[in-house]
Amino acid sequence: MTSADASPPALDTLDAVASYLADAFDAGDPDTMTQALSLVARSKGLAHLAAAAGVPRELLAAAMNRGEMGLDTLLAIMKVIDLHRPADGAPN
């Protein structure tokens, strides 16, 4: 995943969002992570992520767009990513 990716993925399912965020976090680049969080915040899949993480959608979207969230929110998101990421790392 790089900022040079031709087009953003379809982020309309929880699995797609989890896989996309996992790839961004694995890249280890703060700009890539911030870009991914912002894209997910505007995606249809955000509602699924918010429900799975137990965070109100509007609050999660605002935090992701700012690129700033509390540790409890970040840990909830990471738990969802871990549960919905394919075991072999293959795209969903």
TORTI-715775 format. One record per atom (N, C-alpha, C): residue number from 1; residue in one letter; atom name; x, y, z. Coordinates in Angstrom, 1 decimal. Example, Ala and Ser with C-alpha at 12.3 -4.5 7.8 and 13.67 -1.06 7.14 Angstrom:
! residues 2
<1 'A' 'N' <13.2 -5.7 7.8>>,
<1 'A' 'CA' <12.3 -4.5 7.8>>,
<1 'A' 'C' <13.2 -3.3 7.8>>,
<2 'S' 'N' <12.8 -2.2 7.1>>,
<2 'S' 'CA' <13.7 -1.1 7.1>>,
<2 'S' 'C' <12.9 0.0 7.9>>,
//
This chain:
! residues 92
<1 'M' 'N' <0.8 -1.2 0.0>>,
<1 'M' 'CA' <0.0 0.0 0.0>>,
<1 'M' 'C' <0.9 1.2 0.0>>,
<2 'T' 'N' <0.6 2.1 -1.0>>,
<2 'T' 'CA' <1.4 3.4 -1.0>>,
<2 'T' 'C' <0.4 4.4 -1.4>>,
<3 'S' 'N' <0.8 5.7 -1.3>>,
<3 'S' 'CA' <-0.1 6.8 -1.7>>,
<3 'S' 'C' <-0.2 6.8 -3.2>>,
<4 'A' 'N' <0.7 6.1 -3.9>>,
<4 'A' 'CA' <0.6 6.0 -5.3>>,
<4 'A' 'C' <-0.4 5.0 -5.9>>,
<5 'D' 'N' <-1.1 4.3 -5.0>>,
<5 'D' 'CA' <-2.0 3.3 -5.4>>,
<5 'D' 'C' <-3.0 4.0 -6.4>>,
<6 'A' 'N' <-3.3 3.3 -7.5>>,
<6 'A' 'CA' <-4.1 3.9 -8.6>>,
<6 'A' 'C' <-5.5 4.3 -8.1>>,
<7 'S' 'N' <-6.2 3.4 -7.4>>,
<7 'S' 'CA' <-7.5 3.7 -6.9>>,
<7 'S' 'C' <-7.7 3.0 -5.6>>,
<8 'P' 'N' <-8.5 3.7 -4.7>>,
<8 'P' 'CA' <-8.8 3.1 -3.4>>,
<8 'P' 'C' <-9.6 1.8 -3.5>>,
<9 'P' 'N' <-9.4 0.9 -2.6>>,
<9 'P' 'CA' <-10.2 -0.3 -2.6>>,
<9 'P' 'C' <-11.7 0.0 -2.2>>,
<10 'A' 'N' <-12.5 -1.0 -2.6>>,
<10 'A' 'CA' <-13.9 -0.9 -2.1>>,
<10 'A' 'C' <-14.0 -1.2 -0.6>>,
<11 'L' 'N' <-14.3 -0.3 0.2>>,
<11 'L' 'CA' <-14.3 -0.4 1.6>>,
<11 'L' 'C' <-15.7 -0.5 2.1>>,
<12 'D' 'N' <-16.4 -1.5 1.7>>,
<12 'D' 'CA' <-17.9 -1.6 2.0>>,
<12 'D' 'C' <-18.2 -2.7 3.0>>,
<13 'T' 'N' <-17.2 -3.5 3.4>>,
<13 'T' 'CA' <-17.5 -4.6 4.3>>,
<13 'T' 'C' <-16.4 -4.5 5.4>>,
<14 'L' 'N' <-16.7 -5.1 6.5>>,
<14 'L' 'CA' <-15.8 -5.1 7.7>>,
<14 'L' 'C' <-14.5 -5.8 7.3>>,
<15 'D' 'N' <-14.6 -6.9 6.6>>,
<15 'D' 'CA' <-13.4 -7.6 6.2>>,
<15 'D' 'C' <-12.5 -6.8 5.3>>,
<16 'A' 'N' <-13.1 -6.0 4.4>>,
<16 'A' 'CA' <-12.3 -5.2 3.5>>,
<16 'A' 'C' <-11.7 -4.0 4.3>>,
<17 'V' 'N' <-12.4 -3.4 5.2>>,
<17 'V' 'CA' <-11.8 -2.4 6.0>>,
<17 'V' 'C' <-10.7 -2.9 6.9>>,
<18 'A' 'N' <-10.9 -4.1 7.5>>,
<18 'A' 'CA' <-9.9 -4.6 8.4>>,
<18 'A' 'C' <-8.6 -5.0 7.6>>,
<19 'S' 'N' <-8.8 -5.5 6.4>>,
<19 'S' 'CA' <-7.6 -5.9 5.6>>,
<19 'S' 'C' <-6.9 -4.6 5.2>>,
<20 'Y' 'N' <-7.6 -3.6 4.8>>,
<20 'Y' 'CA' <-7.0 -2.4 4.3>>,
<20 'Y' 'C' <-6.2 -1.7 5.5>>,
<21 'L' 'N' <-6.8 -1.6 6.6>>,
<21 'L' 'CA' <-6.2 -1.0 7.8>>,
<21 'L' 'C' <-5.0 -1.8 8.2>>,
<22 'A' 'N' <-5.1 -3.1 8.2>>,
<22 'A' 'CA' <-4.0 -4.0 8.6>>,
<22 'A' 'C' <-2.8 -3.7 7.7>>,
<23 'D' 'N' <-3.0 -3.6 6.4>>,
<23 'D' 'CA' <-1.9 -3.4 5.4>>,
<23 'D' 'C' <-1.3 -2.0 5.7>>,
<24 'A' 'N' <-2.1 -1.0 6.0>>,
<24 'A' 'CA' <-1.6 0.3 6.3>>,
<24 'A' 'C' <-0.8 0.3 7.5>>,
<25 'F' 'N' <-1.2 -0.4 8.6>>,
<25 'F' 'CA' <-0.5 -0.4 9.8>>,
<25 'F' 'C' <0.8 -1.2 9.6>>,
<26 'D' 'N' <0.8 -2.3 8.8>>,
<26 'D' 'CA' <2.0 -3.1 8.5>>,
<26 'D' 'C' <3.0 -2.3 7.8>>,
<27 'A' 'N' <2.6 -1.3 7.0>>,
<27 'A' 'CA' <3.5 -0.5 6.2>>,
<27 'A' 'C' <4.4 0.3 7.2>>,
<28 'G' 'N' <3.9 0.6 8.4>>,
<28 'G' 'CA' <4.7 1.3 9.4>>,
<28 'G' 'C' <5.0 2.8 9.1>>,
<29 'D' 'N' <4.3 3.3 8.1>>,
<29 'D' 'CA' <4.5 4.7 7.7>>,
<29 'D' 'C' <3.4 5.6 8.2>>,
<30 'P' 'N' <3.7 6.6 9.0>>,
<30 'P' 'CA' <2.6 7.4 9.6>>,
<30 'P' 'C' <1.7 8.0 8.5>>,
<31 'D' 'N' <2.3 8.5 7.4>>,
<31 'D' 'CA' <1.4 9.1 6.4>>,
<31 'D' 'C' <0.5 8.1 5.8>>,
<32 'T' 'N' <1.0 6.9 5.5>>,
<32 'T' 'CA' <0.1 5.8 5.0>>,
<32 'T' 'C' <-1.0 5.5 5.9>>,
<33 'M' 'N' <-0.7 5.4 7.2>>,
<33 'M' 'CA' <-1.7 5.1 8.2>>,
<33 'M' 'C' <-2.7 6.2 8.3>>,
<34 'T' 'N' <-2.3 7.4 8.3>>,
<34 'T' 'CA' <-3.2 8.6 8.4>>,
<34 'T' 'C' <-4.1 8.6 7.2>>,
<35 'Q' 'N' <-3.6 8.4 6.0>>,
<35 'Q' 'CA' <-4.3 8.4 4.8>>,
<35 'Q' 'C' <-5.4 7.2 4.8>>,
<36 'A' 'N' <-5.0 6.1 5.3>>,
<36 'A' 'CA' <-5.9 4.9 5.4>>,
<36 'A' 'C' <-7.0 5.2 6.3>>,
<37 'L' 'N' <-6.7 5.8 7.5>>,
<37 'L' 'CA' <-7.7 6.1 8.5>>,
<37 'L' 'C' <-8.7 7.1 7.9>>,
<38 'S' 'N' <-8.2 8.1 7.2>>,
<38 'S' 'CA' <-9.1 9.1 6.7>>,
<38 'S' 'C' <-10.0 8.5 5.6>>,
<39 'L' 'N' <-9.5 7.6 4.8>>,
<39 'L' 'CA' <-10.3 7.0 3.7>>,
<39 'L' 'C' <-11.4 6.1 4.3>>,
<40 'V' 'N' <-11.0 5.3 5.3>>,
<40 'V' 'CA' <-12.0 4.5 6.0>>,
<40 'V' 'C' <-13.1 5.3 6.7>>,
<41 'A' 'N' <-12.7 6.5 7.2>>,
<41 'A' 'CA' <-13.7 7.3 7.9>>,
<41 'A' 'C' <-14.7 7.8 6.9>>,
<42 'R' 'N' <-14.4 7.8 5.6>>,
<42 'R' 'CA' <-15.4 8.3 4.6>>,
<42 'R' 'C' <-16.1 7.1 3.9>>,
<43 'S' 'N' <-15.8 5.9 4.3>>,
<43 'S' 'CA' <-16.2 4.7 3.6>>,
<43 'S' 'C' <-17.5 4.2 4.1>>,
<44 'K' 'N' <-18.2 3.4 3.3>>,
<44 'K' 'CA' <-19.4 2.7 3.7>>,
<44 'K' 'C' <-19.1 1.7 4.8>>,
<45 'G' 'N' <-17.9 1.2 4.8>>,
<45 'G' 'CA' <-17.5 0.1 5.8>>,
<45 'G' 'C' <-17.3 0.7 7.2>>,
<46 'L' 'N' <-17.2 2.0 7.4>>,
<46 'L' 'CA' <-17.0 2.6 8.7>>,
<46 'L' 'C' <-18.1 2.2 9.7>>,
<47 'A' 'N' <-19.3 2.1 9.2>>,
<47 'A' 'CA' <-20.4 1.7 10.1>>,
<47 'A' 'C' <-20.2 0.3 10.7>>,
<48 'H' 'N' <-19.7 -0.6 9.8>>,
<48 'H' 'CA' <-19.4 -2.0 10.3>>,
<48 'H' 'C' <-18.2 -2.0 11.3>>,
<49 'L' 'N' <-17.2 -1.2 11.0>>,
<49 'L' 'CA' <-16.1 -1.1 11.9>>,
<49 'L' 'C' <-16.5 -0.5 13.3>>,
<50 'A' 'N' <-17.3 0.6 13.2>>,
<50 'A' 'CA' <-17.7 1.2 14.5>>,
<50 'A' 'C' <-18.6 0.2 15.3>>,
<51 'A' 'N' <-19.5 -0.5 14.7>>,
<51 'A' 'CA' <-20.3 -1.4 15.4>>,
<51 'A' 'C' <-19.4 -2.5 16.0>>,
<52 'A' 'N' <-18.5 -3.1 15.3>>,
<52 'A' 'CA' <-17.7 -4.1 15.8>>,
<52 'A' 'C' <-16.7 -3.7 16.9>>,
<53 'A' 'N' <-16.3 -2.4 16.8>>,
<53 'A' 'CA' <-15.4 -1.9 17.8>>,
<53 'A' 'C' <-16.1 -1.3 19.0>>,
<54 'G' 'N' <-17.5 -1.2 18.9>>,
<54 'G' 'CA' <-18.3 -0.6 20.0>>,
<54 'G' 'C' <-18.1 0.8 20.2>>,
<55 'V' 'N' <-17.9 1.6 19.1>>,
<55 'V' 'CA' <-17.6 3.0 19.2>>,
<55 'V' 'C' <-18.7 3.7 18.3>>,
<56 'P' 'N' <-19.3 4.7 18.8>>,
<56 'P' 'CA' <-20.3 5.4 17.9>>,
<56 'P' 'C' <-19.7 5.9 16.6>>,
<57 'R' 'N' <-20.4 5.6 15.5>>,
<57 'R' 'CA' <-19.8 5.9 14.1>>,
<57 'R' 'C' <-19.4 7.3 14.0>>,
<58 'E' 'N' <-20.1 8.3 14.5>>,
<58 'E' 'CA' <-19.8 9.7 14.3>>,
<58 'E' 'C' <-18.5 10.0 15.0>>,
<59 'L' 'N' <-18.3 9.5 16.2>>,
<59 'L' 'CA' <-17.1 9.7 17.0>>,
<59 'L' 'C' <-15.9 9.1 16.4>>,
<60 'L' 'N' <-16.1 7.9 15.9>>,
<60 'L' 'CA' <-15.0 7.2 15.2>>,
<60 'L' 'C' <-14.6 7.9 13.9>>,
<61 'A' 'N' <-15.5 8.4 13.1>>,
<61 'A' 'CA' <-15.2 9.1 11.9>>,
<61 'A' 'C' <-14.4 10.4 12.2>>,
<62 'A' 'N' <-14.9 11.1 13.2>>,
<62 'A' 'CA' <-14.2 12.3 13.6>>,
<62 'A' 'C' <-12.7 12.0 14.0>>,
<63 'A' 'N' <-12.6 11.0 14.9>>,
<63 'A' 'CA' <-11.2 10.7 15.4>>,
<63 'A' 'C' <-10.3 10.2 14.2>>,
<64 'M' 'N' <-10.9 9.4 13.3>>,
<64 'M' 'CA' <-10.1 8.9 12.2>>,
<64 'M' 'C' <-9.7 10.0 11.2>>,
<65 'N' 'N' <-10.6 10.9 11.0>>,
<65 'N' 'CA' <-10.3 12.1 10.1>>,
<65 'N' 'C' <-9.2 13.0 10.7>>,
<66 'R' 'N' <-9.2 13.1 12.0>>,
<66 'R' 'CA' <-8.2 13.9 12.7>>,
<66 'R' 'C' <-6.9 13.2 12.7>>,
<67 'G' 'N' <-6.9 11.9 12.7>>,
<67 'G' 'CA' <-5.8 11.1 12.8>>,
<67 'G' 'C' <-5.3 11.0 14.3>>,
<68 'E' 'N' <-6.3 11.3 15.2>>,
<68 'E' 'CA' <-6.0 11.3 16.6>>,
<68 'E' 'C' <-7.2 10.5 17.3>>,
<69 'M' 'N' <-6.8 9.5 18.0>>,
<69 'M' 'CA' <-7.8 8.8 18.8>>,
<69 'M' 'C' <-7.2 8.3 20.1>>,
<70 'G' 'N' <-8.0 8.0 21.0>>,
<70 'G' 'CA' <-7.6 7.5 22.3>>,
<70 'G' 'C' <-7.1 6.1 22.2>>,
<71 'L' 'N' <-6.2 5.7 23.1>>,
<71 'L' 'CA' <-5.7 4.4 23.1>>,
<71 'L' 'C' <-6.8 3.3 23.2>>,
<72 'D' 'N' <-7.9 3.6 23.9>>,
<72 'D' 'CA' <-8.9 2.6 24.0>>,
<72 'D' 'C' <-9.6 2.4 22.7>>,
<73 'T' 'N' <-9.8 3.5 21.9>>,
<73 'T' 'CA' <-10.4 3.3 20.6>>,
<73 'T' 'C' <-9.5 2.6 19.6>>,
<74 'L' 'N' <-8.2 3.0 19.7>>,
<74 'L' 'CA' <-7.2 2.3 18.8>>,
<74 'L' 'C' <-7.1 0.8 19.1>>,
<75 'L' 'N' <-7.1 0.5 20.4>>,
<75 'L' 'CA' <-7.1 -1.0 20.7>>,
<75 'L' 'C' <-8.3 -1.7 20.3>>,
<76 'A' 'N' <-9.5 -1.1 20.4>>,
<76 'A' 'CA' <-10.7 -1.7 19.9>>,
<76 'A' 'C' <-10.6 -1.9 18.4>>,
<77 'I' 'N' <-10.1 -0.9 17.6>>,
<77 'I' 'CA' <-10.0 -1.1 16.2>>,
<77 'I' 'C' <-9.0 -2.2 15.9>>,
<78 'M' 'N' <-7.9 -2.3 16.6>>,
<78 'M' 'CA' <-6.8 -3.3 16.3>>,
<78 'M' 'C' <-7.4 -4.7 16.6>>,
<79 'K' 'N' <-8.3 -4.8 17.6>>,
<79 'K' 'CA' <-8.9 -6.1 17.9>>,
<79 'K' 'C' <-9.8 -6.5 16.8>>,
<80 'V' 'N' <-10.6 -5.6 16.2>>,
<80 'V' 'CA' <-11.4 -5.9 15.1>>,
<80 'V' 'C' <-10.6 -6.3 13.9>>,
<81 'I' 'N' <-9.5 -5.6 13.6>>,
<81 'I' 'CA' <-8.6 -5.9 12.5>>,
<81 'I' 'C' <-8.1 -7.4 12.7>>,
<82 'D' 'N' <-7.7 -7.7 13.9>>,
<82 'D' 'CA' <-7.1 -9.0 14.2>>,
<82 'D' 'C' <-8.1 -10.1 14.0>>,
<83 'L' 'N' <-9.4 -9.8 14.3>>,
<83 'L' 'CA' <-10.4 -10.9 14.2>>,
<83 'L' 'C' <-10.9 -11.0 12.8>>,
<84 'H' 'N' <-10.7 -10.0 11.9>>,
<84 'H' 'CA' <-11.3 -10.1 10.6>>,
<84 'H' 'C' <-10.2 -10.1 9.5>>,
<85 'R' 'N' <-9.0 -10.3 9.8>>,
<85 'R' 'CA' <-7.9 -10.4 8.8>>,
<85 'R' 'C' <-7.7 -11.8 8.5>>,
<86 'P' 'N' <-7.5 -12.2 7.2>>,
<86 'P' 'CA' <-7.3 -13.5 6.9>>,
<86 'P' 'C' <-6.0 -14.1 7.6>>,
<87 'A' 'N' <-6.0 -15.3 8.0>>,
<87 'A' 'CA' <-4.9 -15.9 8.7>>,
<87 'A' 'C' <-3.7 -15.9 7.8>>,
<88 'D' 'N' <-3.8 -16.1 6.6>>,
<88 'D' 'CA' <-2.7 -16.2 5.7>>,
<88 'D' 'C' <-2.2 -14.9 5.1>>,
<89 'G' 'N' <-2.9 -13.8 5.4>>,
<89 'G' 'CA' <-2.6 -12.5 4.9>>,
<89 'G' 'C' <-3.1 -12.2 3.5>>,
<90 'A' 'N' <-3.8 -13.2 3.0>>,
<90 'A' 'CA' <-4.3 -13.0 1.6>>,
<90 'A' 'C' <-5.4 -12.0 1.6>>,
<91 'P' 'N' <-5.6 -11.2 0.6>>,
<91 'P' 'CA' <-6.7 -10.3 0.5>>,
<91 'P' 'C' <-8.0 -11.0 0.6>>,
<92 'N' 'N' <-9.0 -10.4 1.2>>,
<92 'N' 'CA' <-10.4 -11.0 1.3>>,
<92 'N' 'C' <-11.1 -10.9 -0.1>>,
//
